[in-house]
């Protein structure tokens, strides 16, 4: 099942369509990549790891492997619009909703989540098996240190 969250609240078309993609387009890119066997790009290992799958001046796409118990603390994407597609497994996402309330949702294989520019969330694999997901950001992230500074396990 594919779950797409495309509302006027979380789809941002950017001030200049030539430099920023909409959340809907990012969701399509994430799901397309996720269904193409892109998980093979992620290096082997037992820790959380990632690989750049695709990049352009407008967006970048990353494949992330989440071993059991691994995750990222609450973070944002520096004003980038984003989308995430779960390739394999399930992730728990805690996020700050439009009212400023922290909510929880489970993201399962095949789900797509579109994230507006100010989306803040925590992502964790609470299962026993490794999870793989695709993340697409537009514009591309300038600072990727959150992957390490916000990591646990």
C-alpha positions in Angstrom: 0.0 0.0 0.0 1.3 3.4 -0.9 0.3 6.3 1.4 0.8 9.7 0.0 0.4 12.8 2.1 -0.2 15.5 -0.5 -2.2 18.4 0.9 -1.9 22.1 0.4 -0.3 22.2 3.8 2.7 20.0 3.0 3.2 20.4 -0.7 5.6 23.3 -1.5 6.1 24.3 -5.1 9.0 26.7 -4.3 9.5 30.3 -5.3 11.3 29.3 -8.4 10.2 26.0 -10.0 13.5 25.8 -11.8 15.4 25.4 -8.5 13.1 23.4 -6.3 10.8 20.4 -6.9 7.4 19.9 -5.2 6.8 17.3 -2.5 4.6 15.4 -4.9 7.3 15.1 -7.5 9.8 14.2 -4.8 7.5 11.4 -3.6 7.2 10.1 -7.1 11.0 10.1 -7.5 11.5 8.4 -4.1 8.9 5.6 -4.8 10.3 5.1 -8.4 13.9 4.7 -7.0 12.7 2.5 -4.2 11.0 0.1 -6.6 14.0 0.0 -8.9 16.3 -2.1 -6.6 18.3 0.9 -5.5 18.9 -0.7 -2.1 21.9 -2.4 -3.6 23.8 0.9 -3.5 24.0 0.9 0.3 27.4 -0.5 1.5 27.3 -3.7 3.5 27.6 -3.3 7.3 25.9 -3.5 10.6 25.5 0.3 11.4 23.2 2.9 9.8 24.6 3.7 6.4 23.6 5.6 3.3 24.5 6.1 -0.3 23.7 8.9 -2.8 21.4 7.4 -5.4 20.8 10.3 -7.7 21.5 14.0 -7.8 20.9 17.1 -9.8 20.9 20.9 -9.3 17.3 20.6 -8.1 17.2 17.5 -5.9 19.2 14.7 -4.4 18.2 11.2 -3.5 19.7 9.0 -0.7 19.2 5.3 0.1 19.5 4.7 3.9 19.8 1.3 5.7 18.5 1.3 9.3 19.7 -1.7 11.4 17.5 -2.7 14.3 17.4 0.0 17.0 19.0 2.7 14.9 17.6 6.1 14.1 17.9 9.9 14.0 16.8 12.2 16.8 14.4 15.1 16.0 15.8 17.1 13.1 14.7 19.2 10.1 16.0 19.4 6.6 17.2 23.0 6.6 14.3 24.4 4.6 14.3 21.7 1.9 11.1 20.0 0.8 11.5 16.2 1.1 9.9 12.8 0.6 10.6 9.4 2.0 9.7 6.0 0.6 10.1 2.8 2.7 11.6 0.1 0.5 11.7 -2.7 3.1 10.5 -3.0 6.7 8.8 -0.4 9.0 10.0 2.8 10.6 8.4 4.8 13.4 8.3 8.5 12.8 7.6 11.1 15.5 6.9 14.5 13.9 5.7 17.9 14.9 2.3 18.5 13.2 0.9 21.9 12.0 -0.4 22.7 15.5 3.1 22.1 17.1 2.0 18.8 18.7 4.4 15.8 18.5 2.5 13.0 16.7 3.5 9.4 15.9 3.0 7.3 12.7 4.3 4.0 11.4 5.7 3.9 7.9 5.6 0.6 6.3 7.0 -1.0 3.1 5.6 0.9 0.1 4.6 4.0 2.1 5.5 7.5 0.8 5.6 10.5 3.1 5.9 14.0 1.6 7.4 16.6 4.0 7.0 20.4 3.8 10.0 22.7 4.2 9.6 23.1 8.0 8.9 19.4 8.8 10.7 18.2 11.9 10.8 14.6 12.8 12.6 11.7 14.5 12.9 8.3 12.6 13.8 5.0 14.2 13.7 1.3 13.4 12.1 -0.4 16.4 12.0 -3.8 14.6 14.4 -6.7 14.6 15.3 -6.5 10.9 17.1 -3.9 8.9 14.9 -1.3 7.1 15.8 0.4 3.9 14.3 3.7 2.8 14.8 6.3 0.0 14.9 10.1 0.9 14.7 12.9 -1.6 15.5 16.5 -0.8 14.9 19.7 -2.8 16.9 21.8 -2.9 19.8 19.4 -2.1 20.9 19.6 1.5 23.9 21.9 2.1 24.8 20.4 5.5 24.5 16.6 6.0 26.1 16.4 9.4 22.7 15.7 11.0 23.1 12.1 9.8 25.9 11.7 12.4 25.2 14.4 15.0 21.5 13.4 15.4 22.2 9.6 15.2 21.6 7.1 17.9 23.0 3.6 17.8 
